[in-house]
Amino acid sequence: MAPWGKRLAGVRGVLLDISGVLYDSGAGGGTAIAGSVEAVARLKRSRLKVRFCTNESQKSRAELVGQLRRLGFDISEGEVTAPAPAACQILKERGLRPYLLIHDGVRSEFDQIDTSNPNCVVIADAGESFSYQNMNNAFQVLMELEKPVLISLGKGRYYKETSGLMLDVGPYMKALEYACGIKAEVVGKPSPEFFKSALQAIGVEAHQAVMIGDDIVGDVGGAQRCGMRALQVRTGKFRPSDEHHPEVKADGYVDNLAEAVDLLLQHADK
């Protein structure tokens, strides 16, 4: 690989994944990853523009931000790009009334959405709500539509909690795709529109930005397809095999967010 100075030259903005980079979710609000609270504070004191870019779909933005603030992070709702608000905007623009296969923790984000007589399905990381009955209800809604619409908040395979790896929305999304013979519309990483909206929020072009995440496909691959650079942290869901992924190679691998911030403050915006 090229020297860090070359790889990070001209970076003016940073997109930060949350789960697996800032903290590991879990019972009692989860735990901050070592060094990440101070790393975020150092980034925000620098000249670099910072945006938090998450696929979190078990909590509302307000709940997520409250949890992170209790762990010591300097973060506000207005700094977070998340899939639920983006999905609500799409539903309103297209006159869609969803059957919601989602976690109760994020349901408040859809309070202003008409869910009567559904003409689409929105699926998110529903956790224990991924019962046979709920999956079958979603399947039936889709099969009764002439042009079925399935909107998925992200498409991750799994993520890490303090208790271990957990299935994400992706496998359930794929089950509905297969059963109904359709393709889901993904709102969230790795959707290009999602990354673009995060970049627009901080006024930075893709070639001036770097994504820092723990997901080699959703974070790294998605960002690179948009023209950004991307670093993978060896925390969260990271697996050693990620460094030898057959299709995606990060612009750099770092042990944690603190190391990534050290490198950015040395070499970015030069």
N, C-alpha and C positions, 0 to 999 in steps of 0.2 A: 504493500500500500504506500501511497505518497505520504510525505511528512504531514503531521497534523496541521501545520501552518498553511499548507496548500489545501488540505481537505476542508478547512473551516474558514478560509479567507472570504471576506465579503459578507459573512453572516450578520444580519441585522435583527432577525427575529427568531424566537424559539417557541416551538409548540411542545408542550409537555403532556404526555399521557399521565393519568393519575394512579389507577390501580396497578400495583406492581412496580411503580416508579417512585411515587411519593409515599405510598403506604400499602400494606396488605390488609384488605378488608377482613372482617370476621366478628366474632362475638365481642360485645363490649365496645364496639366502634372501631375495631382493628388496631393496628400498630404502625407507627411511622417507621419507614425504612431508615436505618442508621445514616445520619448525615443529611437527610433530604430536607428537613425543615430549614436548616441554615443554608443549604444549597439554593433553595427557592428565594430566600431572603437576599442572598448575594446576587442572584440573577436580577432581582427586581431593583437592586441598588445600582446596577450597571446601566449602560446606555442601550442594552439590548431590549427589544420589545418581547413581552412574554404573554402567551395565551395557553390556557389549559384546555386540552382537547381529549374528551373522554367518551367511551361507549357505555358508561354506567347507565343501566336501565332498571335497577332495583330500587333506586332512590330518586327523589326529586332533586333538582339542582340545589334548592334551599337546604334540604336535609344533608346532601353530600358536603356542601360548603360548610355547614354548621359542624359536621363531624370533623372535617379537616382543620377548621379553626380551633376546635377543642384539642387537637393533636399538636397545635402550635403553628400551623401554616398561615402565612399572610395571603389570603385569597378571598375574593368576593364573587357573588353570583354572576356579575357582569363580565367577569374575566373567563367564564367557562363556556365552551362550545360543547353541547350535549345533544344526543339524538332526539329525546322526547319533544322539546320545544320545536325542533326542526320538523319533526313528523307532524305536529299539530298544524304548523303553517301549511304543509302540503295538503293535509286533510281539508282545511278551510278553503284553500285555493281551488281544489278540485271537487268540492262538494261531496266528499266521501264521508260515510258514516260507518265507523269501524266496529267490528267485534274485537274486543280488547283481550288478547291473551298475554297479560302482563302481570307483573308483581304488584301487590297492593301498595307497596312503598312508592311507586311512581304514578299511581292512578290519579293523584291530585293534579298532575300536569295536564290531564285530559278533561278536567272539569267543565271546560267551555265547549267541549266537542259533543255533537249530537250522535248518540250511539243507538238510536232507534232504527229498526228495520235495516240491519247492516248491509252495506254493499261493498265491503272490503274487510280484510283482517289485518290487524296490527299485532305483531308478535315481538316480544322482548324477552329478556332473561327473567322468566316468571318463577324460577325456583320451584318450590313445592306446588305451585299452581299448574305445573306441567303434568296434570293428571290425564289419564286416558279420556275421561269425559270431556275435559276442556279442549284437548287436542282434537277429539272427534267433533266437537261443536264447531271449531274453526274449520275443519275439513268440510263439514256439511255446508257451512256458509259459502265457502269458496266453490264447491261443486254445484251449488244452486245458481251461481252467477253466470251470465252469458260471457262476460269478460272479467274473470276473477282477478282481483288485485290483492297481493300479499305484500305488506310493508314490514320489513324487519329492522329493528333497531340494532344495527351491527350484525355481524355474522361470525363472531369469534367461536372457536372450538371449545376453549376452556380458559379458565383464569385461576389465579391462586388466592386462597384465603389463608388465614393463619392455621386452619385445620388441615389444609392440603389443597389439591387441585379440584376444581369444580366444573361440571359441564356448563357451557355457556349457551347462548341462544342458537348458534349455528347448526348443531345437530338436529334440533327441533324444526328449524326453518327448512333444512334439507328434507326432512321427513314429509312436510307439507308440500314442498316442491315436487317430490317424487310421487306422492299419492295423487296429487291433482294435475300433474303434467304441466306445471307452470314454472316461471322464474320469479323469484322475489325481487322487489325493489329495496335495496339496502340504504337506510338512512343512518349515517355514522361511518366510522372507519371500516373498510378502506375506500369508501365512496369518494370520488374526486370532488364532488360538490361540497361534501362535508369539510374537507381540507381547505377548499377555496374560501368557504365562509369564515373559517378560523383565520385565514390569512388576511381577508378583507377587514376583519375586526381590528387588526393591528396595523393595517396599511403597509403590508410588506409583500413583495413579489415572491413567487415560489423559489426562484434561484437565490434569493437572499435569506432563506429560512432553513432551519434544521428541525427535524422532528426527533424527539427522544422518547423511546418506548421500549416495552419488554416483549412485544409481539412482532416476530420477524415478518409475518405476512401482513397483518392488519395495520401496524404502525409503520414499519420500515418499508415494506413493499408498496403499500398504499401511498406513502409520502413520496417515494422516489418516482412513482408513476405520474405524480403531479409536478415533477421537476424540482422537488426539494431534495436536500441531503437528509440522511437519517442515521442516527446512532442507536444501537441496541444496548440496553443495560443488562447486566448479568444478575438481575433481581427479578422478583415476581415470577412469571410463567417461563422465563428463559430456561432453555435446555441446551446442554453443550452441543447437541446436534444442529442447533440453529446456525452455528458458525460455518456449517457445511451444507446449508440448505441448497437444494438443486436449482432453485430459481431466483432466490433473493440473497443478495450480499449487502450487508450494511456498509455504510461509509466508514464505520468504526465500531468497535465493541469496547465497552467500558464496564468496570466492575459495578458502578452505581452512579446515581445522579450527581453525587458530590464530585466524582472524578470527571464527569462530563462537563460540569460547570467550571472546574479548574481549567480544563482545556479550552473551553469557549472564552473565558475571560483572558486567557493568554493569547489566543489566536484569532478570534472572530472580530469582525468590523475593522479589519486591518487593510 
